[in-house]
Amino acid sequence: QRILRLAEMCRRLETEEEKVLPFYPSSLAEREQQHALRVLEETPSEPLAWAMQDYVGLERFWQRFNKAKLEEKGLEQARAALANRNQHLRGLLQQYLAGAAINQKVPKDPHPL
């Protein structure tokens, strides 16, 4: 009940995109969606199905939670890629600076021998 209350309070803070667009477009075909709706509208006959009725309100919570986890994993991968690129660029910069330091040590006049 506490999570549901918090979800209702957070609803006010949603962006317009979150309010209008679903988090995940359905990958079900039209016929499959209709069948799923019919099953959901039926009165549950099993004890587990009755218990699941209490958690229907948490569906949006789990959608948001999963979306946040996916974004977190995506950001972790992007950060790792950027760290690798940064390391590569640092290596190139060190090579360039080492080459520039060697060029300054070489005399400008050709060696007489």
Buried (B, 14 or more C-beta within 10 A) or exposed (E): EEEEEEBEEEEEEEEEEBEEEEEEEEEEEEEEEEEEEEEEEEEEEEEEEEEEEEEEEEEBBEEBEEEEEEEEEEEEEEEEEEEEEEEEEEEEEEEEEEEEEEEEEEEEEEEEE
